[in-house]
Amino acid sequence: MKLFLTYDYELFFGEPTGTVEKCIIEPTNLLREIANRTGVKMVFFIDTGYLKQLERFKDEFPQVKYEHDLVKSQINDLIRDGHDCQLHIHPHWEDCSHNGNAWIMKTDRYKLDDFSDDMIEKIMTEYAEILGKWTGKPIHSYRAGGWCLQPFNRIQKAFKKIGIRLDSTVFPGGKFTAGNYYYDFTNAPHLSKWRFNDDLCQASSNGMFWEYPISNYKYSALFFWRLFALGRLQPKLHKSIGDGYPMASPGLRKQMLTKGMNLSAAADGYFVTKLNAVLRNNKKRGYEEMVILGHPKACTHFALKKLEQFIEKNKNKHQFLTFSDLNHTNEIN
Ligand SMILES: [Zn+2]
């Protein structure tokens, strides 16, 4: 099996957004240490709207200049370590600003579909260019902010224009359409990769793009009771290192605690305990790929320890790869 450890590199989008040190720098450095000890490389999906606003406000506010320099230096470290930095877009950054002390988040236009066709193309090409400038590396892979990339036929043109070959947004069976979110992957193929054209969830043998879906797992209600209880009982181990709050997800917590939920396979917090089960499920289905989602901001000390054990246990039986590895071997052409 080819395993991909993928981290969405970003602040929180609620009030407050949290600090760059706690949400990004400190946990990402802990991930770099794990990668150095175990010899694996990771994919970081860089929230590029944030980079755009760092550039926009850095000369106006010393706080932003400080943040900008920390992030810039860390992205250089990631590239030097051999990690893969690819494109992640939260387009609501278009509507955000800074007041000298904190980011002022506005998330009404949370997904690309909330923008006009011209704006979608403008945002995507501009962000791809910004990220390319920060990393000095080709951009070929994409993950949508908040899993919102539908309807894809509105976004396909920009994908082609900037040369995106691979998307890793879908998790089969997932659906959430409340608040500012919209994604519906209930019709996605149960495969570990497929080609597609204008519909993310429709495999097409000569499709222009590859979907490498995030693996999914049905977490029980009991799992979520444990997760929420542990955060309260053992905060040192089980509270996220990130110090901000997420944007509202109306009804999500209730659904988790009453019915359980099909979500992404994740290295975040207590979710990490299910990675071995996800790997077993994927093997049983005959899958050749497994994409794991994580967020530096949602790392806990418990999750980091368990992640390292998971890597050590599996690194000789399986391959830990990045999407750039696939690009180099022409597997996503
Ligand atoms: Zn994100």
Residues whose N, C-alpha, C, O or C-beta is under 5 A from the ligand:
A	BS01	ZN	D8 E10 G145 G146
